[in-house]
């Protein structure tokens, strides 16, 4: 039986960034069982949207997760039968803690045979490889330093520049998809659109989708999807 009610919190940047390592009782195979027996469940939340889309298209995707942290996106990806997962995380101590110290608690996601863990920065990693992915995923890569500038949506973030999006687009397969969850997205979309044009593409609006809740009592972290096909 899976128990995901208990969590271990990794707190970074004075608590402005946090990642929860959820307790896993049992085998990771049970995630696949939940997917098969409860297809309408919200068990994996927003982390699983892009993986669900690939699964319904009959794919076993090659996935890149930038900022994998304690492994929430890895857990969701593993439930949808990927070919491989490359998980990049800047804080190497989180990788080692999940893979070794807390392996019995969280399931050792970073030690899974389909997961290649990389301690490093996402853009630098992309520049160092000649590989294309079916999925590139990032979840909430803002920090207090980017917000404290007071520039809000106009703030420049290293993973949110035109050059960054050019890296993402150039490392996606012909029908690959990018999923980003971030609090401030309007400027992100205009930046991505400019990069799309520089990439030699047109009609960006046909390839982008934003999903956002209207609820006021929950975290409204939107989901932005950009696909290389309409």
N, CA, C and O of each residue as an XYZ file, in Angstrom:
920
protein
N       0.837     -1.191      0.000
C       0.000      0.000      0.000
C       0.876      1.247      0.000
O       1.871      1.322      0.721
N       0.496      2.211     -0.810
C       1.249      3.459     -0.884
C       0.730      4.452      0.146
O      -0.474      4.678      0.267
N       1.659      5.036      0.881
C       1.305      6.075      1.833
C       2.095      7.326      1.482
O       3.313      7.361      1.657
N       1.411      8.356      0.986
C       2.082      9.589      0.625
C       1.645     10.742      1.529
O       1.731     11.908      1.144
N       1.181     10.412      2.716
C       0.754     11.470      3.630
C       1.940     12.028      4.418
O       1.927     13.194      4.811
N       2.961     11.203      4.650
C       4.144     11.660      5.377
C       5.151     12.234      4.388
O       5.347     11.680      3.306
N       5.792     13.347      4.758
C       6.745     13.982      3.862
C       7.968     14.448      4.645
O       7.893     14.710      5.846
N       9.096     14.544      3.940
C      10.307     15.130      4.486
C      10.600     16.371      3.664
O      10.650     16.302      2.436
N      10.794     17.502      4.322
C      10.917     18.779      3.628
C      12.375     19.179      3.445
O      13.135     19.249      4.411
N      12.762     19.441      2.192
C      14.023     20.090      1.885
C      13.718     21.577      1.678
O      12.965     21.939      0.774
N      14.299     22.427      2.510
C      14.019     23.861      2.444
C      15.263     24.597      1.972
O      16.337     24.456      2.558
N      15.114     25.390      0.901
C      16.229     26.102      0.284
C      15.917     27.593      0.211
O      14.758     28.001      0.279
N      16.958     28.391      0.073
C      16.797     29.828     -0.151
C      15.941     30.457      0.949
O      15.025     31.231      0.673
N      16.254     30.114      2.195
C      15.509     30.666      3.320
C      14.057     30.241      3.365
O      13.222     30.916      3.967
N      13.757     29.118      2.726
C      12.378     28.628      2.701
C      11.579     29.082      1.504
O      10.437     28.656      1.328
N      12.170     29.965      0.649
C      11.450     30.429     -0.532
C      11.280     29.307     -1.547
O      10.323     29.305     -2.321
N      12.203     28.361     -1.544
C      12.074     27.173     -2.379
C      12.074     25.955     -1.470
O      12.910     25.826     -0.576
N      11.134     25.075     -1.713
C      11.031     23.869     -0.906
C      10.685     22.693     -1.801
O      10.076     22.853     -2.859
N      11.081     21.522     -1.364
C      10.716     20.308     -2.075
C      10.410     19.233     -1.055
O      11.133     19.067     -0.073
N       9.337     18.508     -1.294
C       8.866     17.516     -0.342
C       9.199     16.114     -0.846
O       8.788     15.710     -1.934
N       9.950     15.387     -0.029
C      10.197     13.980     -0.304
C       9.089     13.188      0.362
O       9.008     13.128      1.589
N       8.242     12.585     -0.443
C       7.087     11.876      0.099
C       7.457     10.440      0.450
O       8.238      9.795     -0.250
N       6.895      9.961      1.526
C       7.173      8.602      1.986
C       6.517      7.592      1.053
O       5.352      7.735      0.683
N       7.263      6.591      0.687
C       6.755      5.535     -0.187
C       6.753      4.214      0.561
O       7.805      3.715      0.959
N       5.588      3.661      0.747
C       5.462      2.330      1.317
C       5.130      1.370      0.193
O       4.028      1.409     -0.354
N       6.071      0.509     -0.156
C       5.825     -0.433     -1.232
C       6.664     -0.136     -2.449
O       7.600      0.661     -2.399
N       6.320     -0.782     -3.542
C       7.096     -0.699     -4.768
C       6.617      0.436     -5.659
O       5.444      0.809     -5.638
N       7.549      0.982     -6.445
C       7.176      2.003     -7.430
C       6.215      1.447     -8.480
O       5.508      2.206     -9.142
N       6.192      0.126     -8.628
C       5.268     -0.489     -9.585
C       3.821     -0.152     -9.244
O       2.952     -0.192    -10.115
N       3.561      0.174     -7.997
C       2.192      0.486     -7.597
C       1.702      1.783     -8.232
O       0.496      1.982     -8.380
N       2.623      2.666     -8.607
C       2.215      3.876     -9.316
C       1.565      3.521    -10.648
O       0.565      4.119    -11.045
N       2.148      2.539    -11.329
C       1.587      2.086    -12.602
C       0.217      1.466    -12.372
O      -0.694      1.654    -13.178
N       0.066      0.727    -11.278
C      -1.231      0.126    -10.969
C      -2.292      1.189    -10.748
O      -3.427      1.041    -11.201
N      -1.929      2.261    -10.055
C      -2.878      3.362     -9.848
C      -3.256      3.986    -11.180
O      -4.424      4.300    -11.412
N      -2.277      4.166    -12.053
C      -2.543      4.745    -13.375
C      -3.516      3.877    -14.165
O      -4.407      4.392    -14.841
N      -3.344      2.562    -14.080
C      -4.167      1.646    -14.859
C      -5.565      1.478    -14.270
O      -6.540      1.359    -15.012
N      -5.666      1.468    -12.942
C      -6.960      1.169    -12.310
C      -7.760      2.406    -11.959
O      -8.975      2.328    -11.778
N      -7.084      3.568    -11.858
C      -7.776      4.811    -11.515
C      -7.365      5.910    -12.495
O      -6.700      6.871    -12.108
N      -7.756      5.771    -13.755
C      -7.287      6.718    -14.782
C      -7.743      8.152    -14.561
O      -7.136      9.079    -15.098
N      -8.799      8.353    -13.781
C      -9.303      9.711    -13.570
C      -8.776     10.337    -12.280
O      -9.177     11.443    -11.916
N      -7.882      9.633    -11.593
C      -7.394     10.158    -10.327
C      -6.501     11.377    -10.528
O      -5.872     11.533    -11.574
N      -6.455     12.231     -9.521
C      -5.558     13.385     -9.530
C      -4.338     13.091     -8.653
O      -3.715     14.000     -8.105
N      -4.018     11.820     -8.534
C      -2.994     11.349     -7.620
C      -1.656     12.043     -7.838
O      -0.968     12.382     -6.875
N      -1.278     12.258     -9.108
C       0.024     12.824     -9.407
C      -0.030     14.328     -9.656
O       1.011     14.964     -9.823
N      -1.223     14.899     -9.681
C      -1.361     16.347     -9.810
C      -0.769     16.902    -11.093
O      -0.698     16.220    -12.115
N      -0.341     18.173    -11.013
C       0.158     18.861    -12.204
C       1.458     18.273    -12.718
O       1.798     18.442    -13.889
N       2.196     17.574    -11.841
C       3.449     16.972    -12.276
C       3.261     15.998    -13.426
O       4.183     15.773    -14.210
N       2.070     15.417    -13.530
C       1.873     14.316    -14.468
C       1.231     14.723    -15.786
O       1.087     13.881    -16.673
N       0.843     15.979    -15.945
C       0.088     16.370    -17.134
C       0.820     16.003    -18.414
O       0.246     15.365    -19.297
N       2.073     16.398    -18.521
C       2.818     16.179    -19.752
C       3.078     14.685    -19.976
O       3.126     14.230    -21.119
N       3.244     13.932    -18.903
C       3.479     12.492    -19.033
C       2.196     11.776    -19.440
O       2.223     10.814    -20.208
N       1.070     12.260    -18.913
C      -0.225     11.694    -19.300
C      -0.481     11.893    -20.796
O      -0.971     10.989    -21.472
N      -0.148     13.083    -21.308
C      -0.338     13.356    -22.733
C       0.496     12.413    -23.586
O       0.015     11.893    -24.592
N       1.740     12.191    -23.189
C       2.607     11.284    -23.939
C       2.075      9.853    -23.879
O       2.116      9.119    -24.866
N       1.575      9.472    -22.702
C       1.063      8.110    -22.530
C      -0.161      7.866    -23.406
O      -0.282      6.814    -24.033
N      -1.064      8.835    -23.446
C      -2.268      8.661    -24.257
C      -1.943      8.639    -25.750
O      -2.732      8.143    -26.555
N      -0.773      9.180    -26.116
C      -0.333      9.122    -27.512
C       0.436      7.836    -27.811
O       0.953      7.657    -28.913
N       0.508      6.942    -26.822
C       1.164      5.657    -27.016
C       2.679      5.705    -26.944
O       3.351      4.823    -27.480
N       3.222      6.710    -26.297
C       4.678      6.877    -26.245
C       5.259      6.369    -24.930
O       4.592      6.329    -23.896
N       6.526      5.985    -25.013
C       7.350      5.727    -23.843
C       8.475      6.755    -23.921
O       9.541      6.470    -24.466
N       8.245      7.933    -23.386
C       9.087      9.088    -23.713
C      10.474      9.069    -23.086
O      10.711      8.470    -22.037
N      11.374      9.752    -23.777
C      12.652     10.130    -23.192
C      12.441     11.505    -22.572
O      12.071     12.456    -23.260
N      12.677     11.600    -21.274
C      12.276     12.775    -20.508
C      13.471     13.449    -19.846
O      14.363     12.785    -19.319
N      13.472     14.780    -19.883
C      14.452     15.576    -19.147
C      13.706     16.409    -18.116
O      12.778     17.141    -18.458
N      14.111     16.298    -16.854
C      13.538     17.101    -15.779
C      14.621     18.045    -15.281
O      15.670     17.604    -14.812
N      14.366     19.346    -15.382
C      15.310     20.359    -14.922
C      14.843     20.871    -13.563
O      13.729     21.378    -13.433
N      15.696     20.736    -12.557
C      15.314     21.094    -11.195
C      14.509     19.981    -10.566
O      13.416     20.222    -10.054
N      15.031     18.758    -10.595
C      14.274     17.589    -10.141
C      14.106     17.542     -8.624
O      13.186     16.894     -8.125
N      14.969     18.210     -7.902
C      14.880     18.351     -6.452
C      14.603     17.016     -5.763
O      15.327     16.050     -6.006
N      13.577     16.930     -4.910
C      13.346     15.708     -4.138
C      12.629     14.624     -4.917
O      12.394     13.540     -4.383
N      12.273     14.888     -6.173
C      11.824     13.797     -7.030
C      10.358     13.711     -7.359
O       9.910     12.678     -7.857
N       9.578     14.762     -7.100
C       8.153     14.700     -7.414
C       7.878     14.452     -8.885
O       7.014     13.646     -9.230
N       8.615     15.146     -9.765
C       8.421     14.959    -11.208
C       8.928     13.593    -11.651
O       8.359     12.975    -12.551
N      10.006     13.121    -11.013
C      10.516     11.783    -11.339
C       9.456     10.741    -11.020
O       9.206      9.836    -11.817
N       8.834     10.868     -9.857
C       7.809      9.912     -9.436
C       6.657      9.882    -10.434
O       6.177      8.813    -10.811
N       6.217     11.070    -10.860
C       5.110     11.126    -11.819
C       5.515     10.533    -13.155
O       4.730      9.822    -13.781
N       6.742     10.819    -13.603
C       7.198     10.303    -14.894
C       7.292      8.783    -14.890
O       6.930      8.134    -15.872
N       7.780      8.210    -13.785
C       7.933      6.756    -13.711
C       6.602      6.026    -13.799
O       6.556      4.865    -14.208
N       5.524      6.694    -13.422
C       4.210      6.057    -13.468
C       3.705      5.864    -14.887
O       2.767      5.100    -15.115
N       4.328      6.558    -15.854
C       3.829      6.511    -17.226
C       4.814      5.854    -18.182
O       4.883      6.202    -19.361
N       5.577      4.896    -17.655
C       6.410      3.999    -18.454
C       7.339      4.714    -19.423
O       7.223      4.520    -20.633
N       8.259      5.535    -18.924
C       9.190      6.223    -19.817
C      10.288      5.283    -20.300
O      10.559      4.251    -19.685
N      10.913      5.657    -21.408
C      12.111      4.943    -21.850
C      13.290      5.308    -20.960
O      14.081      4.450    -20.567
N      13.393      6.608    -20.647
C      14.475      7.070    -19.776
C      14.092      8.411    -19.178
O      13.257      9.136    -19.718
N      14.728      8.730    -18.040
C      14.552     10.018    -17.384
C      15.933     10.563    -17.040
O      16.705      9.916    -16.333
N      16.238     11.743    -17.538
C      17.438     12.458    -17.122
C      16.990     13.545    -16.152
O      16.222     14.434    -16.520
N      17.467     13.474    -14.920
C      17.030     14.387    -13.864
C      18.196     15.275    -13.452
O      19.177     14.794    -12.884
N      18.089     16.583    -13.739
C      19.150     17.533    -13.447
C      18.758     18.348    -12.220
O      17.672     18.924    -12.172
N      19.636     18.395    -11.241
C      19.386     19.138    -10.008
C      20.673     19.816     -9.562
O      21.716     19.171     -9.457
N      20.599     21.124     -9.296
C      21.784     21.885     -8.908
C      22.314     21.495     -7.536
O      23.524     21.530     -7.311
N      21.431     21.125     -6.618
C      21.848     20.809     -5.254
C      22.159     19.314     -5.165
O      21.272     18.489     -4.946
N      23.417     18.996     -5.335
C      23.813     17.602     -5.361
C      23.527     16.868     -4.068
O      23.330     15.653     -4.078
N      23.499     17.588     -2.945
C      23.232     16.942     -1.662
C      21.812     16.394     -1.588
O      21.562     15.423     -0.873
N      20.864     17.014     -2.330
C      19.502     16.476     -2.372
C      19.490     15.145     -3.112
O      18.835     14.194     -2.685
N      20.216     15.085     -4.221
C      20.300     13.826     -4.969
C      20.856     12.723     -4.080
O      20.292     11.631     -4.006
N      21.962     13.012     -3.409
C      22.598     12.005     -2.566
C      21.713     11.620     -1.391
O      21.663     10.450     -1.010
N      21.008     12.596     -0.808
C      20.134     12.306      0.325
C      18.988     11.390     -0.090
O      18.672     10.433      0.617
N      18.364     11.676     -1.234
C      17.241     10.854     -1.682
C      17.720      9.484     -2.134
O      17.046      8.478     -1.910
N      18.874      9.447     -2.766
C      19.377      8.190     -3.326
C      19.964      7.273     -2.253
O      19.939      6.051     -2.400
N      20.493      7.858     -1.175
C      21.190      7.058     -0.173
C      20.575      7.182      1.223
O      19.983      6.227      1.726
N      20.714      8.355      1.848
C      20.293      8.519      3.240
C      18.819      8.197      3.451
O      18.459      7.518      4.412
N      17.964      8.689      2.547
C      16.518      8.509      2.710
C      15.929      7.528      1.694
O      14.744      7.594      1.371
N      16.765      6.625      1.199
C      16.302      5.674      0.179
C      15.126      4.840      0.675
O      14.152      4.648     -0.053
N      15.208      4.350      1.891
C      14.132      3.506      2.423
C      12.869      4.314      2.691
O      11.774      3.753      2.737
N      13.011      5.620      2.867
C      11.858      6.495      3.137
C      11.138      6.873      1.847
O       9.921      6.718      1.741
N      11.891      7.370      0.865
C      11.276      7.889     -0.357
C      11.291      6.966     -1.549
O      10.736      7.301     -2.595
N      11.914      5.807     -1.416
C      11.904      4.843     -2.517
C      13.132      4.869     -3.390
O      13.243      4.057     -4.309
N      14.064      5.778     -3.138
C      15.285      5.818     -3.935
C      15.041      6.136     -5.398
O      15.539      5.438     -6.281
N      14.270      7.198     -5.660
C      13.922      7.549     -7.039
C      15.164      7.814     -7.893
O      15.204      7.439     -9.064
N      16.170      8.458     -7.311
C      17.379      8.767     -8.058
C      18.221      7.526     -8.334
O      19.125      7.563     -9.168
N      17.931      6.428     -7.641
C      18.654      5.180     -7.860
C      17.904      4.243     -8.805
O      18.368      3.137     -9.082
N      16.750      4.680     -9.296
C      15.961      3.840    -10.201
C      16.738      3.608    -11.494
O      17.392      4.528    -11.985
N      16.681      2.390    -12.061
C      17.485      2.083    -13.256
C      17.144      2.927    -14.486
O      17.969      3.050    -15.392
N      15.942      3.509    -14.532
C      15.578      4.331    -15.684
C      15.929      5.801    -15.476
O      15.688      6.623    -16.360
N      16.495      6.142    -14.317
C      16.796      7.535    -13.986
C      18.303      7.772    -14.008
O      19.064      7.086    -13.326
N      18.717      8.749    -14.799
C      20.105      9.214    -14.791
C      20.133     10.547    -14.062
O      19.573     11.531    -14.545
N      20.779     10.587    -12.907
C      20.847     11.802    -12.102
C      22.074     12.617    -12.485
O      23.175     12.084    -12.624
N      21.864     13.922    -12.654
C      22.949     14.835    -13.002
C      22.938     15.995    -12.019
O      21.937     16.704    -11.907
N      24.037     16.195    -11.307
C      24.166     17.342    -10.413
C      24.723     18.500    -11.234
O      25.898     18.500    -11.604
N      23.879     19.481    -11.516
C      24.318     20.585    -12.353
C      23.180     21.523    -12.678
O      22.083     21.409    -12.130
N      23.454     22.457    -13.580
C      22.496     23.481    -13.983
C      21.910     23.113    -15.339
O      22.623     22.634    -16.221
N      20.615     23.337    -15.501
C      19.890     22.837    -16.658
C      20.414     23.301    -17.998
O      20.636     22.480    -18.888
N      20.617     24.607    -18.165
C      21.067     25.120    -19.458
C      22.471     24.635    -19.790
O      22.758     24.294    -20.937
N      23.341     24.603    -18.796
C      24.695     24.115    -19.024
C      24.669     22.655    -19.443
O      25.438     22.234    -20.307
N      23.778     21.882    -18.824
C      23.648     20.480    -19.189
C      23.195     20.338    -20.642
O      23.740     19.524    -21.387
N      22.202     21.126    -21.044
C      21.712     21.034    -22.416
C      22.797     21.394    -23.421
O      22.916     20.755    -24.466
N      23.588     22.415    -23.106
C      24.653     22.815    -24.018
C      25.733     21.744    -24.151
O      26.476     21.720    -25.131
N      25.812     20.866    -23.162
C      26.876     19.857    -23.162
C      26.493     18.575    -23.878
O      27.332     17.687    -24.033
N      25.234     18.455    -24.322
C      24.775     17.204    -24.929
C      24.217     17.446    -26.326
O      23.810     18.557    -26.667
N      24.207     16.403    -27.109
C      23.587     16.423    -28.433
C      22.484     15.378    -28.430
O      22.625     14.299    -29.006
N      21.388     15.717    -27.773
C      20.294     14.769    -27.595
C      18.971     15.504    -27.624
O      18.878     16.645    -27.172
N      17.953     14.857    -28.153
C      16.618     15.430    -28.172
C      15.687     14.575    -27.304
O      15.829     13.356    -27.214
N      14.739     15.257    -26.674
C      13.820     14.598    -25.743
C      12.380     14.704    -26.229
O      12.026     15.606    -26.987
N      11.562     13.762    -25.774
C      10.115     13.862    -25.996
C       9.501     14.879    -25.039
O       8.539     15.565    -25.384
N      10.065     14.971    -23.833
C       9.535     15.842    -22.791
C      10.686     16.572    -22.105
O      11.697     15.968    -21.747
N      10.514     17.879    -21.928
C      11.361     18.654    -21.028
C      10.435     19.308    -20.016
O       9.452     19.947    -20.392
N      10.743     19.151    -18.738
C       9.838     19.603    -17.680
C      10.591     20.384    -16.624
O      11.675     19.987    -16.196
N      10.002     21.517    -16.201
C      10.536     22.313    -15.095
C       9.374     22.718    -14.193
O       8.297     23.068    -14.676
N       9.598     22.668    -12.886
C       8.529     22.999    -11.950
C       9.021     24.062    -10.978
O       9.887     23.794    -10.145
N       8.471     25.270    -11.082
C       8.670     26.347    -10.113
C      10.138     26.621     -9.837
O      10.654     26.295     -8.768
N      10.815     27.234    -10.830
C      12.234     27.514    -10.652
C      12.506     28.956    -10.236
O      13.619     29.450    -10.420
N      11.504     29.638     -9.676
C      11.736     30.990     -9.181
C      12.479     30.925     -7.850
O      12.566     29.863     -7.233
N      13.004     32.042     -7.418
C      13.663     32.124     -6.114
C      13.349     33.477     -5.486
O      12.810     34.366     -6.145
N      13.690     33.625     -4.213
C      13.415     34.887     -3.549
C      14.217     36.019     -4.168
O      13.760     37.162     -4.193
N      15.418     35.711     -4.673
C      16.252     36.761     -5.263
C      15.611     37.334     -6.514
O      15.745     38.528     -6.782
N      14.910     36.496     -7.293
C      14.264     36.999     -8.499
C      13.023     37.815     -8.171
O      12.682     38.751     -8.895
N      12.345     37.461     -7.076
C      11.140     38.185     -6.687
C      11.509     39.479     -5.958
O      10.844     40.501     -6.130
N      12.575     39.434     -5.140
C      12.948     40.580     -4.315
C      13.402     41.783     -5.134
O      13.453     42.902     -4.624
N      13.730     41.552     -6.403
C      14.127     42.664     -7.250
C      12.998     43.670     -7.408
O      13.245     44.834     -7.724
N      11.753     43.232     -7.190
C      10.610     44.114     -7.327
C      10.151     44.271     -8.759
O       9.255     45.063     -9.051
N      10.774     43.504     -9.665
C      10.424     43.651    -11.078
C       9.340     42.676    -11.510
O       8.821     42.771    -12.622
N       8.996     41.733    -10.623
C       7.895     40.817    -10.916
C       8.088     40.088    -12.226
O       9.113     39.445    -12.450
N       7.078     40.195    -13.105
C       7.109     39.451    -14.357
C       8.214     39.911    -15.278
O       8.571     39.193    -16.211
N       8.761     41.073    -15.047
C       9.821     41.580    -15.912
C      11.199     41.099    -15.486
O      12.180     41.367    -16.179
N      11.298     40.395    -14.358
C      12.590     39.949    -13.862
C      13.225     38.927    -14.785
O      12.540     38.059    -15.327
N      14.543     39.031    -14.967
C      15.266     38.087    -15.804
C      15.724     36.906    -14.963
O      16.382     37.087    -13.938
N      15.386     35.729    -15.381
C      15.794     34.503    -14.731
C      16.567     33.678    -15.756
O      16.172     33.595    -16.920
N      17.664     33.070    -15.322
C      18.563     32.388    -16.248
C      17.863     31.309    -17.061
O      18.208     31.093    -18.222
N      16.883     30.627    -16.470
C      16.158     29.590    -17.196
C      14.977     30.141    -17.983
O      14.237     29.381    -18.608
N      14.794     31.484    -17.956
C      13.644     32.096    -18.606
C      14.083     33.228    -19.543
O      13.478     34.301    -19.538
N      15.114     33.001    -20.334
C      15.562     33.961    -21.331
C      15.292     33.398    -22.718
O      14.993     32.213    -22.866
N      15.397     34.249    -23.732
C      15.236     33.760    -25.102
C      16.233     32.652    -25.403
O      15.895     31.645    -26.026
N      17.471     32.854    -24.950
C      18.503     31.858    -25.208
C      18.167     30.528    -24.543
O      18.446     29.460    -25.088
N      17.562     30.607    -23.353
C      17.164     29.379    -22.660
C      16.108     28.629    -23.467
O      16.193     27.412    -23.637
N      15.116     29.362    -23.961
C      14.070     28.704    -24.751
C      14.611     28.140    -26.059
O      14.146     27.097    -26.519
N      15.568     28.802    -26.652
C      16.205     28.249    -27.846
C      16.858     26.904    -27.528
O      16.822     25.979    -28.339
N      17.455     26.805    -26.338
C      18.035     25.525    -25.918
C      16.939     24.468    -25.772
O      17.097     23.338    -26.235
N      15.829     24.837    -25.128
C      14.745     23.869    -24.950
C      14.198     23.395    -26.303
O      14.050     22.196    -26.538
N      13.904     24.346    -27.177
C      13.319     23.984    -28.464
C      14.265     23.105    -29.280
O      13.830     22.158    -29.934
N      15.545     23.420    -29.240
C      16.511     22.672    -30.050
C      16.775     21.272    -29.498
O      17.338     20.423    -30.188
N      16.358     21.035    -28.231
C      16.551     19.709    -27.640
C      15.245     18.943    -27.503
O      15.182     17.946    -26.783
N      14.203     19.400    -28.184
C      12.949     18.650    -28.252
C      12.833     17.946    -29.592
O      13.254     18.473    -30.622
N      12.258     16.753    -29.571
C      12.016     16.030    -30.817
C      10.937     16.749    -31.629
O      10.338     17.716    -31.159
N      10.697     16.274    -32.836
C       9.779     16.967    -33.750
C       8.398     17.190    -33.146
O       7.754     18.197    -33.441
N       7.936     16.273    -32.310
C       6.636     16.449    -31.645
C       6.815     16.513    -30.132
O       5.893     16.192    -29.382
N       7.990     16.923    -29.687
C       8.262     17.017    -28.258
C       7.481     18.136    -27.589
O       6.920     19.003    -28.260
N       7.450     18.110    -26.259
C       6.641     19.074    -25.517
C       7.400     19.560    -24.280
O       8.088     18.794    -23.605
N       7.251     20.848    -24.011
C       7.852     21.495    -22.852
C       6.765     21.823    -21.849
O       5.761     22.438    -22.209
N       6.944     21.421    -20.588
C       6.012     21.801    -19.532
C       6.757     22.612    -18.486
O       7.780     22.176    -17.957
N       6.231     23.806    -18.190
C       6.800     24.657    -17.148
C       5.680     25.095    -16.217
O       4.641     25.570    -16.673
N       5.885     24.940    -14.924
C       4.965     25.471    -13.914
C       5.696     26.581    -13.179
O       6.742     26.362    -12.569
N       5.124     27.782    -13.250
C       5.784     28.943    -12.660
C       4.719     29.976    -12.296
O       3.717     30.118    -12.998
N       4.940     30.691    -11.202
C       3.916     31.610    -10.706
C       3.642     32.753    -11.686
O       2.490     33.143    -11.875
N       4.679     33.282    -12.298
C       4.522     34.472    -13.150
C       4.778     34.063    -14.591
O       5.923     33.807    -14.963
N       3.720     33.995    -15.419
C       3.919     33.425    -16.746
C       3.702     34.366    -17.933
O       4.184     34.027    -19.014
N       3.023     35.519    -17.837
C       2.813     36.320    -19.055
C       4.120     36.714    -19.744
O       4.246     36.558    -20.959
N       5.097     37.224    -18.984
C       6.375     37.580    -19.584
C       7.079     36.333    -20.122
O       7.771     36.386    -21.138
N       6.892     35.224    -19.431
C       7.474     33.967    -19.875
C       6.979     33.599    -21.271
O       7.751     33.126    -22.105
N       5.695     33.819    -21.521
C       5.123     33.497    -22.828
C       5.665     34.415    -23.918
O       5.956     33.958    -25.024
N       5.804     35.699    -23.620
C       6.331     36.609    -24.639
C       7.793     36.285    -24.945
O       8.227     36.382    -26.093
N       8.545     35.903    -23.922
C       9.934     35.513    -24.134
C      10.018     34.250    -24.982
O      10.829     34.163    -25.904
N       9.170     33.271    -24.660
C       9.150     32.037    -25.437
C       8.745     32.299    -26.883
O       9.277     31.679    -27.803
N       7.798     33.224    -27.083
C       7.348     33.548    -28.439
C       8.469     34.199    -29.254
O       8.614     33.923    -30.445
N       9.254     35.057    -28.614
C      10.380     35.678    -29.306
C      11.420     34.631    -29.694
O      11.979     34.670    -30.790
N      11.670     33.695    -28.778
C      12.611     32.618    -29.081
C      12.075     31.727    -30.190
O      12.838     31.254    -31.032
N      10.766     31.496    -30.195
C      10.113     30.678    -31.226
C      10.359     31.290    -32.607
O      10.659     30.581    -33.568
N      10.229     32.607    -32.687
C      10.462     33.292    -33.964
C      11.935     33.201    -34.361
O      12.255     32.975    -35.529
N      12.824     33.375    -33.393
C      14.251     33.240    -33.682
C      14.599     31.817    -34.103
O      15.568     31.596    -34.830
N      13.817     30.870    -33.652
C      14.023     29.464    -33.996
C      13.525     29.146    -35.401
O      13.676     28.026    -35.890
N      12.924     30.160    -36.049
C      12.439     29.981    -37.413
C      11.025     29.468    -37.508
O      10.618     28.952    -38.549
N      10.263     29.604    -36.428
C       8.891     29.116    -36.407
C       7.921     30.291    -36.372
O       8.295     31.407    -36.012
N       6.662     30.027    -36.752
C       5.631     31.067    -36.771
C       4.416     30.606    -35.968
O       4.333     29.453    -35.545
N       3.469     31.541    -35.766
C       2.177     31.235    -35.140
C       2.353     30.537    -33.781
O       1.787     29.471    -33.542
N       3.135     31.149    -32.912
C       3.427     30.552    -31.613
C       2.157     30.169    -30.859
O       2.132     29.155    -30.161
N       1.118     30.963    -30.993
C      -0.110     30.734    -30.234
C      -0.745     29.383    -30.546
O      -1.516     28.865    -29.737
N      -0.434     28.804    -31.706
C      -0.984     27.494    -32.054
C      -0.301     26.362    -31.288
O      -0.806     25.240    -31.247
N       0.838     26.658    -30.688
C       1.657     25.621    -30.082
C       1.737     25.739    -28.560
O       2.388     24.921    -27.910
N       1.082     26.749    -27.989
C       1.187     27.016    -26.548
C      -0.178     26.924    -25.877
O      -1.203     27.279    -26.459
N      -0.167     26.436    -24.634
C      -1.393     26.299    -23.859
C      -1.084     26.591    -22.403
O      -0.077     26.120    -21.873
N      -1.946     27.366    -21.749
C      -1.798     27.654    -20.323
C      -3.007     27.095    -19.583
O      -4.150     27.375    -19.945
N      -2.752     26.315    -18.559
C      -3.804     25.769    -17.706
C      -3.691     26.417    -16.336
O      -2.620     26.417    -15.729
N      -4.802     26.970    -15.849
C      -4.773     27.712    -14.587
C      -6.086     27.516    -13.862
O      -7.151     27.562    -14.477
N      -6.020     27.296    -12.552
C      -7.235     27.129    -11.772
C      -7.846     28.487    -11.453
O      -7.144     29.494    -11.356
N      -9.164     28.496    -11.294
C      -9.847     29.729    -10.893
C     -10.078     29.773     -9.386
O     -10.598     30.757     -8.862
N      -9.687     28.696     -8.687
C      -9.884     28.652     -7.237
C      -8.991     29.678     -6.551
O      -7.871     29.930     -6.996
N      -9.485     30.261     -5.479
C      -8.724     31.283     -4.758
C      -8.083     30.744     -3.491
O      -7.291     31.439     -2.854
N      -8.416     29.511     -3.116
C      -7.919     28.975     -1.845
C      -6.840     27.922     -2.047
O      -6.509     27.188     -1.116
N      -6.287     27.839     -3.260
C      -5.227     26.868     -3.541
C      -4.091     27.562     -4.276
O      -4.248     28.669     -4.790
N      -2.940     26.888     -4.317
C      -1.801     27.409     -5.057
C      -2.163     27.454     -6.541
O      -2.562     26.444     -7.120
N      -2.022     28.626     -7.147
C      -2.450     28.793     -8.537
C      -1.288     28.682     -9.513
O      -1.318     29.295    -10.580
N      -0.276     27.917     -9.167
C       0.880     27.737    -10.034
C       0.423     27.206    -11.394
O       0.044     26.039    -11.494
N       0.449     28.038    -12.445
C      -0.095     27.615    -13.736
C       0.790     26.584    -14.426
O       1.975     26.455    -14.119
N       0.201     25.867    -15.347
C       0.928     24.922    -16.189
C       0.998     25.483    -17.592
O      -0.034     25.726    -18.219
N       2.211     25.691    -18.095
C       2.425     26.174    -19.461
C       2.962     25.007    -20.290
O       3.968     24.394    -19.934
N       2.287     24.710    -21.383
C       2.708     23.668    -22.308
C       3.058     24.300    -23.649
O       2.280     25.086    -24.190
N       4.221     23.959    -24.183
C       4.626     24.390    -25.522
C       5.045     23.153    -26.290
O       5.981     22.457    -25.898
N       4.353     22.880    -27.382
C       4.588     21.655    -28.153
C       5.143     22.012    -29.516
O       4.790     23.045    -30.085
N       6.008     21.162    -30.040
C       6.654     21.454    -31.311
C       5.712     21.226    -32.493
O       6.005     21.638    -33.616
N       4.591     20.574    -32.238
C       3.518     20.474    -33.232
C       2.283     21.133    -32.639
O       2.145     21.182    -31.417
N       1.374     21.643    -33.480
C       0.196     22.358    -32.936
C      -0.634     21.503    -31.989
O      -1.644     21.970    -31.462
